């Protein structure tokens, strides 16, 4: 028993699968679209965008955080944040407790480094996706470091 799910949509006319979706928690991993005859017309593997796969994330959560994110029973959500090109792509693990309190963890989706791990909650402090007023935003979804281009002056050989 795990938190991976597969969903199918079938054509009412031909009874052939026209959409296949594989997810982990609420995170889409694979999307396949088929025509009415069952021929694949589009395939998106969202895992290819990240150096750290969901399977590796499961290992990191177990080894470094002692959390089983692959259990479907626990109130744990896993999301990916990659909508802002200025920021590092991250996985965000949210564990809901009670009365609006919970634990939020973000992990760099390219290196596996834990960037943020806090128990927060109650009213304004709870992290809400796309909330620009979120005071933790730069901690759990940090900006990329700018690359510096150094130019050396007077480097001609005499």
Buried (B, 14 or more C-beta within 10 A) or exposed (E): EEBBEEEEEEBEEEEEBBBBBBBBBEBBBBBBBBEEEEEEEEEBEBBEEBEBBBEBBBEBBEEBBEBBBBEEEEEBBBBBBBEEEEBBBBBBBBBBEEEEBBBBBBBBBEEBBBBBBBEBBEEEBBBEEEEEEBEBBEBBBBEEEEEEEEEEEEEEEE
